[in-house]
Amino acid sequence: MIKVYGIKTCGSVKKALKFFRDNGIEYEFIDFKSAPVGCDKIDEWLSKVEMNTFFNSRGTKYRVLKLKELNLDDNGKREWLCKENLLIKRPVIELDSGEVVVGFDEEQYREVFIA
């Protein structure tokens, strides 16, 4: 069964969960707010997904923390991801195959989850 990581209030997460329900795809939802992930999980994901795809530099948390001013390199971004999961672009989806899909793109979802 696939695992969907995110927060319930995120628009992209809502779209992803609706897509899975509408297409009869079973999933387990893990909420970053009640079950934060640690550096081990983040490192696992980063071994499969590029930092620029994974690090959410457009979200509220990024702006509130004023991270743009820090001009972070990938190591700095990784450190922030470990301590602040809301900087992770959502949703993060783990497939049974070990593949990781980040964000919501309906066309990509059709290819990955239905085809």
MODELLER restraints for C-alpha pairs under 7 A, 6 or more apart:
rsr = mdl.restraints
at = mdl.atoms
rsr.add(forms.Gaussian(group=physical.xy_distance, feature=features.Distance(at['CA:1:A'], at['CA:26:A']), mean=6.27, stdev=0.5))
rsr.add(forms.Gaussian(group=physical.xy_distance, feature=features.Distance(at['CA:1:A'], at['CA:27:A']), mean=5.65, stdev=0.5))
rsr.add(forms.Gaussian(group=physical.xy_distance, feature=features.Distance(at['CA:1:A'], at['CA:96:A']), mean=6.25, stdev=0.5))
rsr.add(forms.Gaussian(group=physical.xy_distance, feature=features.Distance(at['CA:2:A'], at['CA:27:A']), mean=4.95, stdev=0.5))
rsr.add(forms.Gaussian(group=physical.xy_distance, feature=features.Distance(at['CA:2:A'], at['CA:28:A']), mean=6.36, stdev=0.5))
rsr.add(forms.Gaussian(group=physical.xy_distance, feature=features.Distance(at['CA:2:A'], at['CA:93:A']), mean=6.81, stdev=0.5))
rsr.add(forms.Gaussian(group=physical.xy_distance, feature=features.Distance(at['CA:2:A'], at['CA:94:A']), mean=5.61, stdev=0.5))
rsr.add(forms.Gaussian(group=physical.xy_distance, feature=features.Distance(at['CA:2:A'], at['CA:95:A']), mean=4.79, stdev=0.5))
rsr.add(forms.Gaussian(group=physical.xy_distance, feature=features.Distance(at['CA:2:A'], at['CA:96:A']), mean=5.97, stdev=0.5))
rsr.add(forms.Gaussian(group=physical.xy_distance, feature=features.Distance(at['CA:3:A'], at['CA:27:A']), mean=5.63, stdev=0.5))
rsr.add(forms.Gaussian(group=physical.xy_distance, feature=features.Distance(at['CA:3:A'], at['CA:28:A']), mean=4.79, stdev=0.5))
rsr.add(forms.Gaussian(group=physical.xy_distance, feature=features.Distance(at['CA:3:A'], at['CA:29:A']), mean=5.96, stdev=0.5))
rsr.add(forms.Gaussian(group=physical.xy_distance, feature=features.Distance(at['CA:3:A'], at['CA:93:A']), mean=5.59, stdev=0.5))
rsr.add(forms.Gaussian(group=physical.xy_distance, feature=features.Distance(at['CA:3:A'], at['CA:94:A']), mean=5.13, stdev=0.5))
rsr.add(forms.Gaussian(group=physical.xy_distance, feature=features.Distance(at['CA:3:A'], at['CA:95:A']), mean=6.79, stdev=0.5))
rsr.add(forms.Gaussian(group=physical.xy_distance, feature=features.Distance(at['CA:4:A'], at['CA:27:A']), mean=6.71, stdev=0.5))
rsr.add(forms.Gaussian(group=physical.xy_distance, feature=features.Distance(at['CA:4:A'], at['CA:28:A']), mean=6.03, stdev=0.5))
rsr.add(forms.Gaussian(group=physical.xy_distance, feature=features.Distance(at['CA:4:A'], at['CA:29:A']), mean=4.82, stdev=0.5))
rsr.add(forms.Gaussian(group=physical.xy_distance, feature=features.Distance(at['CA:4:A'], at['CA:30:A']), mean=6.05, stdev=0.5))
rsr.add(forms.Gaussian(group=physical.xy_distance, feature=features.Distance(at['CA:4:A'], at['CA:91:A']), mean=6.40, stdev=0.5))
rsr.add(forms.Gaussian(group=physical.xy_distance, feature=features.Distance(at['CA:4:A'], at['CA:92:A']), mean=5.84, stdev=0.5))
rsr.add(forms.Gaussian(group=physical.xy_distance, feature=features.Distance(at['CA:4:A'], at['CA:93:A']), mean=4.56, stdev=0.5))
rsr.add(forms.Gaussian(group=physical.xy_distance, feature=features.Distance(at['CA:4:A'], at['CA:94:A']), mean=6.60, stdev=0.5))
rsr.add(forms.Gaussian(group=physical.xy_distance, feature=features.Distance(at['CA:5:A'], at['CA:29:A']), mean=5.98, stdev=0.5))
rsr.add(forms.Gaussian(group=physical.xy_distance, feature=features.Distance(at['CA:5:A'], at['CA:30:A']), mean=4.77, stdev=0.5))
rsr.add(forms.Gaussian(group=physical.xy_distance, feature=features.Distance(at['CA:5:A'], at['CA:31:A']), mean=5.94, stdev=0.5))
rsr.add(forms.Gaussian(group=physical.xy_distance, feature=features.Distance(at['CA:5:A'], at['CA:32:A']), mean=6.71, stdev=0.5))
rsr.add(forms.Gaussian(group=physical.xy_distance, feature=features.Distance(at['CA:5:A'], at['CA:91:A']), mean=5.53, stdev=0.5))
rsr.add(forms.Gaussian(group=physical.xy_distance, feature=features.Distance(at['CA:5:A'], at['CA:92:A']), mean=5.01, stdev=0.5))
rsr.add(forms.Gaussian(group=physical.xy_distance, feature=features.Distance(at['CA:5:A'], at['CA:93:A']), mean=6.20, stdev=0.5))
rsr.add(forms.Gaussian(group=physical.xy_distance, feature=features.Distance(at['CA:6:A'], at['CA:13:A']), mean=6.29, stdev=0.5))
rsr.add(forms.Gaussian(group=physical.xy_distance, feature=features.Distance(at['CA:6:A'], at['CA:30:A']), mean=6.51, stdev=0.5))
rsr.add(forms.Gaussian(group=physical.xy_distance, feature=features.Distance(at['CA:6:A'], at['CA:31:A']), mean=5.24, stdev=0.5))
rsr.add(forms.Gaussian(group=physical.xy_distance, feature=features.Distance(at['CA:6:A'], at['CA:32:A']), mean=5.58, stdev=0.5))
rsr.add(forms.Gaussian(group=physical.xy_distance, feature=features.Distance(at['CA:6:A'], at['CA:90:A']), mean=5.49, stdev=0.5))
rsr.add(forms.Gaussian(group=physical.xy_distance, feature=features.Distance(at['CA:6:A'], at['CA:91:A']), mean=4.95, stdev=0.5))
rsr.add(forms.Gaussian(group=physical.xy_distance, feature=features.Distance(at['CA:6:A'], at['CA:92:A']), mean=6.61, stdev=0.5))
rsr.add(forms.Gaussian(group=physical.xy_distance, feature=features.Distance(at['CA:7:A'], at['CA:13:A']), mean=6.87, stdev=0.5))
rsr.add(forms.Gaussian(group=physical.xy_distance, feature=features.Distance(at['CA:7:A'], at['CA:31:A']), mean=5.04, stdev=0.5))
rsr.add(forms.Gaussian(group=physical.xy_distance, feature=features.Distance(at['CA:7:A'], at['CA:32:A']), mean=5.85, stdev=0.5))
rsr.add(forms.Gaussian(group=physical.xy_distance, feature=features.Distance(at['CA:7:A'], at['CA:33:A']), mean=6.68, stdev=0.5))
rsr.add(forms.Gaussian(group=physical.xy_distance, feature=features.Distance(at['CA:8:A'], at['CA:14:A']), mean=6.85, stdev=0.5))
rsr.add(forms.Gaussian(group=physical.xy_distance, feature=features.Distance(at['CA:8:A'], at['CA:31:A']), mean=6.94, stdev=0.5))
rsr.add(forms.Gaussian(group=physical.xy_distance, feature=features.Distance(at['CA:12:A'], at['CA:90:A']), mean=6.55, stdev=0.5))
rsr.add(forms.Gaussian(group=physical.xy_distance, feature=features.Distance(at['CA:12:A'], at['CA:91:A']), mean=6.61, stdev=0.5))
rsr.add(forms.Gaussian(group=physical.xy_distance, feature=features.Distance(at['CA:12:A'], at['CA:103:A']), mean=6.75, stdev=0.5))
rsr.add(forms.Gaussian(group=physical.xy_distance, feature=features.Distance(at['CA:12:A'], at['CA:104:A']), mean=5.63, stdev=0.5))
rsr.add(forms.Gaussian(group=physical.xy_distance, feature=features.Distance(at['CA:13:A'], at['CA:90:A']), mean=6.32, stdev=0.5))
rsr.add(forms.Gaussian(group=physical.xy_distance, feature=features.Distance(at['CA:13:A'], at['CA:91:A']), mean=5.23, stdev=0.5))
rsr.add(forms.Gaussian(group=physical.xy_distance, feature=features.Distance(at['CA:16:A'], at['CA:104:A']), mean=6.10, stdev=0.5))
rsr.add(forms.Gaussian(group=physical.xy_distance, feature=features.Distance(at['CA:20:A'], at['CA:26:A']), mean=6.92, stdev=0.5))
rsr.add(forms.Gaussian(group=physical.xy_distance, feature=features.Distance(at['CA:32:A'], at['CA:85:A']), mean=6.38, stdev=0.5))
rsr.add(forms.Gaussian(group=physical.xy_distance, feature=features.Distance(at['CA:36:A'], at['CA:85:A']), mean=6.50, stdev=0.5))
rsr.add(forms.Gaussian(group=physical.xy_distance, feature=features.Distance(at['CA:38:A'], at['CA:82:A']), mean=5.65, stdev=0.5))
rsr.add(forms.Gaussian(group=physical.xy_distance, feature=features.Distance(at['CA:39:A'], at['CA:82:A']), mean=4.99, stdev=0.5))
rsr.add(forms.Gaussian(group=physical.xy_distance, feature=features.Distance(at['CA:42:A'], at['CA:82:A']), mean=6.86, stdev=0.5))
rsr.add(forms.Gaussian(group=physical.xy_distance, feature=features.Distance(at['CA:45:A'], at['CA:100:A']), mean=6.86, stdev=0.5))
rsr.add(forms.Gaussian(group=physical.xy_distance, feature=features.Distance(at['CA:48:A'], at['CA:100:A']), mean=6.63, stdev=0.5))
rsr.add(forms.Gaussian(group=physical.xy_distance, feature=features.Distance(at['CA:51:A'], at['CA:74:A']), mean=6.80, stdev=0.5))
rsr.add(forms.Gaussian(group=physical.xy_distance, feature=features.Distance(at['CA:54:A'], at['CA:88:A']), mean=5.89, stdev=0.5))
rsr.add(forms.Gaussian(group=physical.xy_distance, feature=features.Distance(at['CA:54:A'], at['CA:89:A']), mean=5.34, stdev=0.5))
rsr.add(forms.Gaussian(group=physical.xy_distance, feature=features.Distance(at['CA:54:A'], at['CA:102:A']), mean=6.72, stdev=0.5))
rsr.add(forms.Gaussian(group=physical.xy_distance, feature=features.Distance(at['CA:55:A'], at['CA:87:A']), mean=6.06, stdev=0.5))
rsr.add(forms.Gaussian(group=physical.xy_distance, feature=features.Distance(at['CA:55:A'], at['CA:88:A']), mean=5.19, stdev=0.5))
rsr.add(forms.Gaussian(group=physical.xy_distance, feature=features.Distance(at['CA:55:A'], at['CA:89:A']), mean=5.69, stdev=0.5))
rsr.add(forms.Gaussian(group=physical.xy_distance, feature=features.Distance(at['CA:56:A'], at['CA:87:A']), mean=5.20, stdev=0.5))
rsr.add(forms.Gaussian(group=physical.xy_distance, feature=features.Distance(at['CA:56:A'], at['CA:88:A']), mean=5.43, stdev=0.5))
rsr.add(forms.Gaussian(group=physical.xy_distance, feature=features.Distance(at['CA:56:A'], at['CA:89:A']), mean=4.66, stdev=0.5))
rsr.add(forms.Gaussian(group=physical.xy_distance, feature=features.Distance(at['CA:61:A'], at['CA:86:A']), mean=6.52, stdev=0.5))
rsr.add(forms.Gaussian(group=physical.xy_distance, feature=features.Distance(at['CA:61:A'], at['CA:87:A']), mean=6.37, stdev=0.5))
rsr.add(forms.Gaussian(group=physical.xy_distance, feature=features.Distance(at['CA:62:A'], at['CA:87:A']), mean=6.43, stdev=0.5))
rsr.add(forms.Gaussian(group=physical.xy_distance, feature=features.Distance(at['CA:81:A'], at['CA:87:A']), mean=5.87, stdev=0.5))
rsr.add(forms.Gaussian(group=physical.xy_distance, feature=features.Distance(at['CA:81:A'], at['CA:88:A']), mean=6.48, stdev=0.5))
rsr.add(forms.Gaussian(group=physical.xy_distance, feature=features.Distance(at['CA:89:A'], at['CA:102:A']), mean=6.72, stdev=0.5))
rsr.add(forms.Gaussian(group=physical.xy_distance, feature=features.Distance(at['CA:89:A'], at['CA:103:A']), mean=6.22, stdev=0.5))
rsr.add(forms.Gaussian(group=physical.xy_distance, feature=features.Distance(at['CA:90:A'], at['CA:102:A']), mean=6.24, stdev=0.5))
rsr.add(forms.Gaussian(group=physical.xy_distance, feature=features.Distance(at['CA:90:A'], at['CA:103:A']), mean=5.00, stdev=0.5))
rsr.add(forms.Gaussian(group=physical.xy_distance, feature=features.Distance(at['CA:91:A'], at['CA:102:A']), mean=5.77, stdev=0.5))
rsr.add(forms.Gaussian(group=physical.xy_distance, feature=features.Distance(at['CA:91:A'], at['CA:103:A']), mean=5.04, stdev=0.5))
rsr.add(forms.Gaussian(group=physical.xy_distance, feature=features.Distance(at['CA:91:A'], at['CA:104:A']), mean=6.86, stdev=0.5))
rsr.add(forms.Gaussian(group=physical.xy_distance, feature=features.Distance(at['CA:92:A'], at['CA:100:A']), mean=6.90, stdev=0.5))
rsr.add(forms.Gaussian(group=physical.xy_distance, feature=features.Distance(at['CA:92:A'], at['CA:101:A']), mean=5.89, stdev=0.5))
rsr.add(forms.Gaussian(group=physical.xy_distance, feature=features.Distance(at['CA:92:A'], at['CA:102:A']), mean=4.62, stdev=0.5))
rsr.add(forms.Gaussian(group=physical.xy_distance, feature=features.Distance(at['CA:92:A'], at['CA:103:A']), mean=6.49, stdev=0.5))
rsr.add(forms.Gaussian(group=physical.xy_distance, feature=features.Distance(at['CA:93:A'], at['CA:100:A']), mean=5.57, stdev=0.5))
rsr.add(forms.Gaussian(group=physical.xy_distance, feature=features.Distance(at['CA:93:A'], at['CA:101:A']), mean=5.06, stdev=0.5))
rsr.add(forms.Gaussian(group=physical.xy_distance, feature=features.Distance(at['CA:93:A'], at['CA:102:A']), mean=6.29, stdev=0.5))
rsr.add(forms.Gaussian(group=physical.xy_distance, feature=features.Distance(at['CA:94:A'], at['CA:100:A']), mean=4.80, stdev=0.5))
rsr.add(forms.Gaussian(group=physical.xy_distance, feature=features.Distance(at['CA:94:A'], at['CA:101:A']), mean=6.69, stdev=0.5))
